[in-house]
Amino acid sequence: MPKFGKILLISSSCVKIMMKDLKYLAAFSIPLVAFISLYYKQSFVWSTPVFAFVMIPVLELIFPVATENLNSDEVNNKLKRKIFDWLLYLNLPIVYAMVFYGIYEATAKTIETYELVGIIISIGIVLGVNGINVAHELGHRQTTNERFIGKALLLPALYMHFYIEHNFGHHLHAATPEDPATARYNQTLYSFWITSIFRQYSNAWRIQKKLLKNNNHHFLSINNDMLWYILVQVCYLAFVFFFFDYTGLVIAFLAAVIGFLLLETVNYIEHYGLIRLKSKSGRYERVKEIHSWNSNHIIGRIVLYELTRHSDHHYKSSKKYQILDCHDDSPQMPYGYPTSMVLAMFPPLWFGIMNKRVPKEMILT
Protein backbone atom coordinates (compact mmCIF):
# COMPACT_ATOMS: atom_id res chain seq x y z
CA MET A 1 0.00 0.00 0.00
CA PRO A 2 2.79 2.51 0.82
CA LYS A 3 4.35 1.64 -2.53
CA PHE A 4 1.06 2.31 -4.33
CA GLY A 5 0.72 5.62 -2.49
CA LYS A 6 4.23 6.61 -3.56
CA ILE A 7 3.37 5.82 -7.18
CA LEU A 8 0.24 7.94 -6.91
CA LEU A 9 2.25 10.80 -5.43
CA ILE A 10 4.84 10.63 -8.23
CA SER A 11 2.09 10.43 -10.86
CA SER A 12 0.33 13.43 -9.34
CA SER A 13 3.58 15.43 -9.40
CA CYS A 14 4.17 14.51 -13.04
CA VAL A 15 0.64 15.62 -13.98
CA LYS A 16 1.14 18.96 -12.22
CA ILE A 17 4.43 19.51 -14.04
CA MET A 18 2.84 18.68 -17.39
CA MET A 19 -0.05 21.05 -16.71
CA LYS A 20 2.41 23.85 -15.97
CA ASP A 21 4.28 23.07 -19.18
CA LEU A 22 1.10 22.95 -21.25
CA LYS A 23 -0.12 26.34 -20.07
CA TYR A 24 1.47 27.80 -23.21
CA LEU A 25 -1.19 26.02 -25.24
CA ALA A 26 -3.20 29.12 -24.38
CA ALA A 27 -1.14 30.92 -27.03
CA PHE A 28 -3.13 28.97 -29.61
CA SER A 29 -6.34 30.59 -28.37
CA ILE A 30 -5.72 33.44 -30.85
CA PRO A 31 -5.70 31.23 -34.00
CA LEU A 32 -8.56 29.17 -32.54
CA VAL A 33 -10.75 32.25 -32.15
CA ALA A 34 -9.58 33.43 -35.59
CA PHE A 35 -10.73 30.13 -37.09
CA ILE A 36 -14.15 30.58 -35.49
CA SER A 37 -14.27 34.11 -36.90
CA LEU A 38 -13.42 32.96 -40.42
CA TYR A 39 -15.70 29.93 -40.34
CA TYR A 40 -18.88 31.55 -39.05
CA LYS A 41 -18.30 35.09 -40.37
CA GLN A 42 -21.21 37.52 -39.93
CA SER A 43 -20.90 39.13 -36.47
CA PHE A 44 -18.45 36.40 -35.41
CA VAL A 45 -15.90 37.86 -37.82
CA TRP A 46 -14.94 40.42 -35.17
CA SER A 47 -14.29 37.80 -32.49
CA THR A 48 -10.51 37.88 -32.94
CA PRO A 49 -9.91 41.61 -32.27
CA VAL A 50 -12.47 41.54 -29.44
CA PHE A 51 -10.77 38.53 -27.87
CA ALA A 52 -7.24 39.91 -28.31
CA PHE A 53 -7.83 43.52 -27.27
CA VAL A 54 -10.87 43.37 -24.99
CA MET A 55 -11.18 39.96 -23.36
CA ILE A 56 -7.46 39.34 -22.78
CA PRO A 57 -6.90 42.82 -21.24
CA VAL A 58 -9.90 42.22 -18.95
CA LEU A 59 -8.46 38.85 -17.91
CA GLU A 60 -5.12 40.53 -17.24
CA LEU A 61 -6.83 42.88 -14.80
CA ILE A 62 -8.56 39.98 -13.05
CA PHE A 63 -5.62 37.57 -12.72
CA PRO A 64 -2.79 38.50 -10.33
CA VAL A 65 0.77 39.10 -11.45
CA ALA A 66 3.29 36.29 -11.00
CA THR A 67 6.78 37.49 -10.04
CA GLU A 68 8.38 34.24 -8.91
CA ASN A 69 11.43 32.90 -10.74
CA LEU A 70 12.56 29.31 -11.30
CA ASN A 71 15.30 27.75 -9.21
CA SER A 72 18.30 26.10 -10.88
CA ASP A 73 16.77 22.61 -10.81
CA GLU A 74 13.55 23.84 -12.39
CA VAL A 75 15.51 25.68 -15.07
CA ASN A 76 17.48 22.55 -15.96
CA ASN A 77 14.31 20.45 -16.08
CA LYS A 78 12.50 22.91 -18.34
CA LEU A 79 15.47 23.14 -20.70
CA LYS A 80 15.41 19.35 -21.09
CA ARG A 81 11.73 19.23 -22.09
CA LYS A 82 11.28 19.49 -25.85
CA ILE A 83 7.58 20.28 -25.40
CA PHE A 84 8.47 23.96 -25.08
CA ASP A 85 10.21 23.90 -28.46
CA TRP A 86 7.46 21.93 -30.19
CA LEU A 87 4.88 24.41 -28.95
CA LEU A 88 6.77 27.01 -30.97
CA TYR A 89 7.23 24.84 -34.06
CA LEU A 90 3.50 24.06 -34.16
CA ASN A 91 2.83 27.71 -34.96
CA LEU A 92 4.31 27.30 -38.45
CA PRO A 93 1.55 25.10 -39.97
CA ILE A 94 -1.12 26.89 -37.95
CA VAL A 95 -0.12 30.35 -39.20
CA TYR A 96 0.03 29.31 -42.85
CA ALA A 97 -3.22 27.36 -42.57
CA MET A 98 -4.99 30.40 -41.13
CA VAL A 99 -3.60 32.72 -43.82
CA PHE A 100 -4.68 30.58 -46.75
CA TYR A 101 -7.95 29.52 -45.16
CA GLY A 102 -8.82 33.16 -44.55
CA ILE A 103 -7.94 34.15 -48.11
CA TYR A 104 -9.96 31.23 -49.47
CA GLU A 105 -13.03 32.12 -47.40
CA ALA A 106 -12.82 35.74 -48.58
CA THR A 107 -12.35 34.97 -52.28
CA ALA A 108 -14.32 31.78 -52.90
CA LYS A 109 -17.53 32.91 -51.25
CA THR A 110 -19.76 35.95 -51.40
CA ILE A 111 -19.23 38.04 -48.28
CA GLU A 112 -20.05 41.50 -47.03
CA THR A 113 -17.45 44.28 -46.86
CA TYR A 114 -17.44 44.26 -43.05
CA GLU A 115 -16.76 40.52 -43.14
CA LEU A 116 -13.81 41.07 -45.47
CA VAL A 117 -12.38 43.68 -43.11
CA GLY A 118 -12.85 41.34 -40.16
CA ILE A 119 -11.10 38.51 -42.00
CA ILE A 120 -8.10 40.73 -42.83
CA ILE A 121 -7.82 41.88 -39.21
CA SER A 122 -8.11 38.31 -37.90
CA ILE A 123 -5.36 37.05 -40.20
CA GLY A 124 -3.21 40.05 -39.29
CA ILE A 125 -3.52 39.38 -35.56
CA VAL A 126 -2.49 35.75 -36.07
CA LEU A 127 0.51 36.91 -38.12
CA GLY A 128 1.54 39.29 -35.35
CA VAL A 129 1.01 37.06 -32.31
CA ASN A 130 1.70 33.54 -33.58
CA GLY A 131 3.86 34.54 -36.51
CA ILE A 132 6.26 37.40 -35.80
CA ASN A 133 6.32 36.91 -32.03
CA VAL A 134 7.30 33.24 -32.34
CA ALA A 135 9.74 34.12 -35.15
CA HIS A 136 11.40 36.53 -32.73
CA GLU A 137 11.96 33.73 -30.20
CA LEU A 138 13.26 31.25 -32.78
CA GLY A 139 15.44 33.89 -34.42
CA HIS A 140 17.61 33.92 -31.29
CA ARG A 141 18.15 30.17 -31.37
CA GLN A 142 21.49 28.69 -32.41
CA THR A 143 20.26 25.88 -34.69
CA THR A 144 19.78 26.46 -38.42
CA ASN A 145 16.45 24.61 -38.47
CA GLU A 146 14.94 26.78 -35.77
CA ARG A 147 16.12 29.97 -37.43
CA PHE A 148 14.65 28.71 -40.71
CA ILE A 149 11.25 28.21 -39.04
CA GLY A 150 11.55 31.71 -37.58
CA LYS A 151 12.21 33.25 -40.99
CA ALA A 152 9.36 31.21 -42.50
CA LEU A 153 7.02 32.71 -39.89
CA LEU A 154 8.16 36.21 -40.88
CA LEU A 155 7.44 35.56 -44.57
CA PRO A 156 3.62 36.03 -44.66
CA ALA A 157 4.06 39.23 -42.61
CA LEU A 158 6.49 40.48 -45.31
CA TYR A 159 8.94 41.35 -42.54
CA MET A 160 11.84 38.97 -43.07
CA HIS A 161 14.37 41.80 -42.72
CA PHE A 162 13.37 41.89 -39.03
CA TYR A 163 15.65 38.91 -38.43
CA ILE A 164 18.75 40.88 -39.47
CA GLU A 165 17.88 44.23 -37.92
CA HIS A 166 16.65 42.78 -34.64
CA ASN A 167 19.53 40.39 -34.01
CA PHE A 168 22.39 42.51 -35.33
CA GLY A 169 20.97 45.98 -34.75
CA HIS A 170 18.33 46.26 -32.04
CA HIS A 171 20.11 44.10 -29.47
CA LEU A 172 23.24 46.18 -29.96
CA HIS A 173 21.63 49.63 -29.93
CA ALA A 174 18.51 49.10 -27.77
CA ALA A 175 17.59 52.07 -25.56
CA THR A 176 19.71 54.52 -27.58
CA PRO A 177 18.76 57.12 -30.21
CA GLU A 178 20.56 54.91 -32.77
CA ASP A 179 17.92 52.22 -32.35
CA PRO A 180 14.79 52.73 -34.52
CA ALA A 181 12.87 50.21 -32.36
CA THR A 182 13.24 52.33 -29.20
CA ALA A 183 10.44 54.87 -28.79
CA ARG A 184 11.49 58.31 -27.58
CA TYR A 185 9.93 59.94 -24.53
CA ASN A 186 6.68 61.67 -25.57
CA GLN A 187 6.76 60.09 -29.04
CA THR A 188 3.31 58.89 -30.10
CA LEU A 189 2.71 55.35 -31.29
CA TYR A 190 1.69 56.60 -34.74
CA SER A 191 4.86 58.63 -35.18
CA PHE A 192 6.85 55.62 -34.00
CA TRP A 193 5.22 53.35 -36.58
CA ILE A 194 6.58 55.54 -39.38
CA THR A 195 10.10 56.07 -37.99
CA SER A 196 10.58 52.48 -36.85
CA ILE A 197 9.30 50.75 -39.99
CA PHE A 198 11.42 52.73 -42.44
CA ARG A 199 14.52 53.06 -40.27
CA GLN A 200 14.54 49.35 -39.44
CA TYR A 201 14.36 48.41 -43.11
CA SER A 202 17.14 50.87 -43.95
CA ASN A 203 19.23 49.57 -41.04
CA ALA A 204 18.73 45.98 -42.18
CA TRP A 205 20.29 46.86 -45.54
CA ARG A 206 23.15 48.71 -43.86
CA ILE A 207 23.85 45.74 -41.59
CA GLN A 208 23.64 43.32 -44.52
CA LYS A 209 26.15 45.33 -46.56
CA LYS A 210 28.51 45.42 -43.60
CA LEU A 211 28.25 41.65 -43.11
CA LEU A 212 28.96 41.07 -46.79
CA LYS A 213 31.98 43.37 -46.70
CA ASN A 214 33.37 41.74 -43.54
CA ASN A 215 33.17 38.33 -45.21
CA ASN A 216 34.51 39.52 -48.59
CA HIS A 217 31.23 38.87 -50.41
CA HIS A 218 29.84 41.00 -53.26
CA PHE A 219 26.45 42.68 -53.11
CA LEU A 220 25.02 40.21 -55.66
CA SER A 221 26.43 37.27 -53.73
CA ILE A 222 24.16 34.35 -52.78
CA ASN A 223 25.07 35.31 -49.21
CA ASN A 224 23.03 38.52 -49.48
CA ASP A 225 20.07 37.48 -47.34
CA MET A 226 18.20 40.72 -47.96
CA LEU A 227 18.01 39.93 -51.68
CA TRP A 228 16.76 36.45 -50.85
CA TYR A 229 14.11 37.91 -48.56
CA ILE A 230 12.83 40.16 -51.34
CA LEU A 231 12.76 37.27 -53.80
CA VAL A 232 10.97 34.90 -51.43
CA GLN A 233 8.39 37.51 -50.41
CA VAL A 234 7.68 38.41 -54.05
CA CYS A 235 7.25 34.71 -54.85
CA TYR A 236 4.86 34.37 -51.91
CA LEU A 237 2.72 37.27 -53.17
CA ALA A 238 2.89 35.90 -56.74
CA PHE A 239 1.67 32.52 -55.43
CA VAL A 240 -1.26 34.20 -53.68
CA PHE A 241 -2.08 36.19 -56.82
CA PHE A 242 -1.91 33.10 -59.04
CA PHE A 243 -4.40 31.14 -56.94
CA PHE A 244 -6.59 33.91 -55.47
CA ASP A 245 -6.33 36.81 -57.96
CA TYR A 246 -6.17 40.51 -57.00
CA THR A 247 -8.52 40.17 -54.03
CA GLY A 248 -6.35 37.51 -52.43
CA LEU A 249 -3.24 39.61 -53.07
CA VAL A 250 -4.78 42.65 -51.37
CA ILE A 251 -5.90 40.53 -48.40
CA ALA A 252 -2.42 39.02 -48.00
CA PHE A 253 -0.76 42.44 -48.18
CA LEU A 254 -3.13 44.20 -45.76
CA ALA A 255 -3.02 41.32 -43.28
CA ALA A 256 0.78 41.54 -43.37
CA VAL A 257 0.59 45.27 -42.64
CA ILE A 258 -1.62 44.63 -39.61
CA GLY A 259 0.78 41.91 -38.48
CA PHE A 260 3.89 44.08 -38.54
CA LEU A 261 2.03 47.06 -37.07
CA LEU A 262 1.26 44.85 -34.08
CA LEU A 263 4.96 44.05 -33.86
CA GLU A 264 5.85 47.74 -33.97
CA THR A 265 3.27 48.44 -31.27
CA VAL A 266 5.01 45.88 -29.06
CA ASN A 267 8.37 47.47 -29.93
CA TYR A 268 6.91 50.81 -28.86
CA ILE A 269 5.89 49.69 -25.38
CA GLU A 270 8.98 47.53 -24.76
CA HIS A 271 11.48 50.40 -24.47
CA TYR A 272 9.35 53.55 -24.40
CA GLY A 273 11.34 56.48 -22.99
CA LEU A 274 14.16 54.29 -21.64
CA ILE A 275 17.66 55.44 -22.58
CA ARG A 276 21.10 54.06 -21.78
CA LEU A 277 23.31 56.71 -20.22
CA LYS A 278 26.74 57.63 -21.58
CA SER A 279 29.98 57.32 -19.67
CA LYS A 280 32.63 60.05 -19.56
CA SER A 281 34.29 58.44 -22.57
CA GLY A 282 31.12 59.02 -24.58
CA ARG A 283 30.23 55.34 -24.85
CA TYR A 284 26.82 54.01 -23.85
CA GLU A 285 26.57 51.85 -20.78
CA ARG A 286 25.88 48.19 -21.49
CA VAL A 287 22.29 47.02 -21.77
CA LYS A 288 20.89 46.31 -18.31
CA GLU A 289 17.62 45.09 -16.82
CA ILE A 290 16.55 48.74 -16.42
CA HIS A 291 16.42 49.37 -20.18
CA SER A 292 13.27 47.38 -21.00
CA TRP A 293 9.75 47.46 -19.59
CA ASN A 294 8.86 44.26 -17.76
CA SER A 295 5.41 42.85 -17.12
CA ASN A 296 4.51 39.91 -14.89
CA HIS A 297 0.81 39.81 -15.78
CA ILE A 298 0.27 36.10 -16.22
CA ILE A 299 -2.15 36.12 -19.18
CA GLY A 300 0.08 38.26 -21.37
CA ARG A 301 3.09 36.19 -20.36
CA ILE A 302 1.47 32.95 -21.50
CA VAL A 303 -0.17 34.18 -24.70
CA LEU A 304 3.03 35.92 -25.84
CA TYR A 305 5.45 33.16 -24.79
CA GLU A 306 6.99 35.25 -21.99
CA LEU A 307 7.82 38.16 -24.31
CA THR A 308 6.67 40.42 -21.49
CA ARG A 309 9.73 39.46 -19.43
CA HIS A 310 11.62 41.54 -21.93
CA SER A 311 14.18 42.91 -19.51
CA ASP A 312 15.71 39.48 -18.95
CA HIS A 313 15.54 38.75 -22.67
CA HIS A 314 17.77 41.74 -23.38
CA TYR A 315 19.98 40.94 -20.44
CA LYS A 316 20.69 37.53 -22.01
CA SER A 317 19.04 37.08 -25.40
CA SER A 318 20.05 33.41 -25.69
CA LYS A 319 17.73 32.38 -22.82
CA LYS A 320 14.70 30.40 -23.92
CA TYR A 321 11.29 31.84 -23.18
CA GLN A 322 10.31 29.24 -20.55
CA ILE A 323 13.15 30.19 -18.19
CA LEU A 324 13.11 33.99 -18.39
CA ASP A 325 13.33 35.75 -15.02
CA CYS A 326 11.81 38.81 -13.43
CA HIS A 327 14.37 41.32 -12.14
CA ASP A 328 13.41 43.51 -9.21
CA ASP A 329 15.21 46.54 -10.64
CA SER A 330 13.49 46.32 -14.03
CA PRO A 331 10.93 49.07 -14.72
CA GLN A 332 7.50 47.50 -14.32
CA MET A 333 4.50 48.19 -16.51
CA PRO A 334 1.27 48.77 -14.59
CA TYR A 335 -0.56 46.51 -17.03
CA GLY A 336 0.26 43.56 -19.25
CA TYR A 337 1.53 43.93 -22.79
CA PRO A 338 -1.86 43.30 -24.52
CA THR A 339 -3.50 45.96 -22.32
CA SER A 340 -0.58 48.34 -22.82
CA MET A 341 -0.86 47.96 -26.60
CA VAL A 342 -4.43 49.21 -26.39
CA LEU A 343 -3.44 52.12 -24.14
CA ALA A 344 -0.64 53.10 -26.53
CA MET A 345 -3.24 53.71 -29.23
CA PHE A 346 -4.50 56.66 -27.16
CA PRO A 347 -1.40 58.88 -26.72
CA PRO A 348 -2.74 61.24 -24.00
CA LEU A 349 -3.80 58.24 -21.91
CA TRP A 350 -0.49 56.47 -22.52
CA PHE A 351 1.59 59.52 -21.63
CA GLY A 352 -0.48 60.10 -18.50
CA ILE A 353 0.17 56.57 -17.27
CA MET A 354 3.73 55.92 -18.44
CA ASN A 355 5.62 59.25 -18.42
CA LYS A 356 5.72 59.42 -14.63
CA ARG A 357 7.25 55.94 -14.56
CA VAL A 358 10.20 56.78 -16.80
CA PRO A 359 13.32 57.44 -14.64
CA LYS A 360 14.05 61.18 -14.49
CA GLU A 361 17.70 60.77 -15.41
CA MET A 362 16.63 59.15 -18.67
CA ILE A 363 14.24 61.99 -19.50
CA LEU A 364 17.03 64.54 -19.11
CA THR A 365 19.35 62.61 -21.42
N, C-alpha and C positions, 0 to 999 in steps of 0.2 A: 504493500500500500504506500509506504513512504517513497518507493521508487516511482510509482505511478504519479504520485503528487509532484515529484521533482520533474517528471516529464511534462506534466501539465504546466508547471511553472515556467519551464524553458520554452514550451510552445507558446504560452501567453506572451512572454517577453519578445519572442520572434515576431508574433503578430503585431505587437505594438511598434516594433522597429519598422516593419514593413509598412504599416499605416503612416508612420512619420515620413518614410521615404516616398510614399505614393501621394503625399499631399500635393506635389507638383502637378499631378494630373489635373488639378484645378485650372492650370494654364490652358488646357484644351477647352475650357468652358466658352472662350471667345469664339473659336471656329465652330463649336457645337451650336451656339446661339446663332451664329452667322448662317449655318446650314438651315436652321429652322426659318430664318428670315427669308432665305432664297427659295426654300421649298414652298412655303405657304404664301409668301408675298402679301399683297393687300396691306393691311395695317401692321402685319407681322414684320414687314420689310424694314421697319425702324427698330426692331428689337435689339440689334447689335449695338448701335450708338447709345440706346437707352441703358442697356446692360453695362456697357463699358464706362459710360460717363455719368450715369445716375445711380444705378444699383450698386456698382462696386464702390464708388465714393461713400454711399450711405453705409454699406457694410464696413468700410474702413473706420467710420465714426463710431460704429457699434462695438466692433471687436477691439480689445486692448492691444497696445503695442507689446512686442516681445523683444527684449533687449539682451537676453541671455546668449552667451557664446558657447561653442562646443569645447569640450576638453580634448586633450591630445589623443586619447583613445577613441573618442567619438569621431574625431577628424580622420584618423587612420582607417576606421571602419567605413566611413562614408566614401573615402577615396577608393576603397577596394570594390565598392558596389557599382557595377556597370549600369544598374537601373537608371542612375542619374544621367548618364551619357545617352542611353537609349531614349529617354524622355525628350532629349533635345533632337536626336536624329529623326524621331517620329514626326516632327514638325515639317520635314521636307515633303513627304507625300501629301500631308494634310493641306499645306499651304497651296501647292500646285493643284490639288483636287478642288479646293475652294475657288481658286481663280478661274479655272476652266469651267467648273460647274456654274459659277455665277455668270460668266460670259455666255455660256450656252443658254441658260434660263432667260437671259435678257435679249438674245438674238433669235432664238428658235420659237419663241412664243410671243403672243401679243400682250404687251403690258402697258400700264399707264406710266406717264412721265415721272410721277412721284415714286413709283416702284423702281424705275430705272435708277433714279438718284439714290434710293435706299440700297440698291444692289451694289452700286459703285462704292458707297460709303462702307458697307459691310465688308466688301473685299479689301478695301483700303485699310480698315482696322486690323484685319487678319494679317495683311502684309506688314503692318507696323509692329504688332505685338508678337505674332508667332513667326514672322519672317525676319525682319531686320533685328529685332531684339535678340533672337536666338542666334542669328548670324554674328552678332557682336560677341556673344559668349564663345562661339566656336572659332571665331577669327583670332582669338588669343591662344588657342590650343597649339601644341607643337607638332601634331601629326598632320601629314598632307591630306589624308582623307577627311579629317574633321574640318580643316580649312576649306577644302573643296565644297563640303556641304554648306558651310557658312557662306561662301561666295554664291552658291546656287540659290540660297535663300534671299540673297540681295538682288538677284537677277530680275524677278518680276516687279520689284520696286524700282528698277532702273537706277540703282544706287550702288553699283559694284565698286565704284571709286572709293566708297566709304572704308573699305578694307585697308587701302593704302593710307589714306589721310588719317584715319583713326589710330592705326597701329604705329605709324611712323611720324605722325604729326601731332595729333591731339595729346597722346600720352607723354610727349616730350614738352609741349608748350601749354598744357592745361593750366588754367587760372593765370594766364598772362595775356596782354593785348595782342600778342602774336598768334594766339589761338582763335580761329573763327568760331569754334564751338563753345567758347566761354562768353556768356552774356554779360555785358557791362552793367554796372549799377545804373538804375533808372532807364535802361533800354527796354522798350516794349517787345513783346513776343513777335509782333508782326514786322517790326524793324529787324529783329534778330533772324527771322526766317530768310529775309532777303540777303543780309550780310553773310550769314552762315552758309547758305546753300551755294552761293557763287564763290565765296572765298575758299570753301572746302574743296570744291571742284578744281579751282585754280591751284590750290596747294597740292592736291593729289598729282597734278601734272608736274609741278615743280619737284616734288619728292621723287616721282618716277624718273624724271630726267637725271636727277642727282644719282639715283641708284644705278641707272644705266652707265653713267659716266664713271662712277666708282668701280664698276665691273668691266669697263672697257667694251661696252656694247653700244651699237649704233641705235639711233632713234627708231629705225625701221626693223630693229632686231625682233626675233620671236620672243625675246625676253621682255619686251615692252608690254606689260600687263594692261596698261591703260588702253592701248590699241585693241587688245583682245576683248576687253570689257565692252568697248564700243561695238565691235563686230558681233559679239554674242548677244548684246541687247538689241541690236538692229535685227538680227536673225530671229530673236524671240518675237519682236513686234511684227516681222514679216510673216512668221508662222501664224500668229493670231489673225492677221489680215487675210491670209490665204484661206483659213478655215471659217472665219467669222465676219469677214468684210469690214467696211469702215466703222460700223457700229461697234463691233468687237474691239477694233483698234482703239477707238476713243475710250471705251470702258477700261481697257487695259492701261492706257496712259493715265487717265484720271484717277484710277484706283492707285496707281503707283505714286502719283502726286500726293494723295491723301496719306499713303503709307510713309513716305519720307517726311511729310510735314509733321506726322506724329513723332517720328524720330527727332526732328529738330525741336519739337516742343519739349521732349525729354531732355535733350541737350541744354535747352534754355534753363530748365529748373535745376539741373544737376550742378551747375557751377555759378549760378546767377550772383553777380556782385562780388565773388570771391577772387582775390588777387594774391599771387605770391609776391612777397616783398623782396626788394633788392638789397644785396649786401653792399658794403663800402666799395667793393671792387666793381660794382655795377652788374654783377651776375645775380640771376634770380635764385632764391632759396629752392631747395629740392621740394618736390611735391610731397605734401604731408596729408595727414588725415583731416586737417582743417581746411583743405582746399576743395572739398566736394560736400554737397548737402546729403546728409544721411536720413533715412527714414526707416523706422522699425515697425511700421504699421503692417500687420501680418498679412492682410489680404493682398496688398500691393506687392509685398515680398514674394508671395507664392505665385501670383499670376504673372509676374515679370521675372521669374527665376532669379530672385534676390538682387536684381539690378538696383534696387533702392538702397542697398548697402554699398553705395558707390564710393564712399570714402576708402573703404578697405580694398576695393577693386583697383583704385588708383595707387594705393599704397603698395600693392603687389598684384599686378595685373595678371600674373600667371595662375592665381588661385582660382579654383573652380567654384562655381556659384554656390554649391551646397555647403561650403565650409567658410564662406565669408563672415567676417566678424563685425561687431559694432564697437566703435571706439568712443570712449567717453568724451574725448576732446573734439570730436567731429561736430560741426554745426548741424543741429537737428531741425528738420522740417516739422512744422506743427501738424501737417497732414501727410497722408501717403502720396506717392507719386501720381496715381490716377486722379486723385482729388486736386492735387497741385496743378496738374495739367489743365484742368477746368478753370481753376482760379487764374492761371496765367493768361487765359483768353480775355480776361477783364483787367487791363492794366492798372486802373486806380485801386481796385481791390487787391491785386497782387502786390503792388507797391506798399499799400497800407499794412499788409500782413508781413511781408518779407524784409522791407528796407530796414526796419528797426532791429532785425536779427543779424544783419550783416555787420561784422566787426568794424568798429570805427576806424581803426588803422588801415583797413583795406579801402574804405571809402575815400580817405585822404590821399591814397596813392595815385 
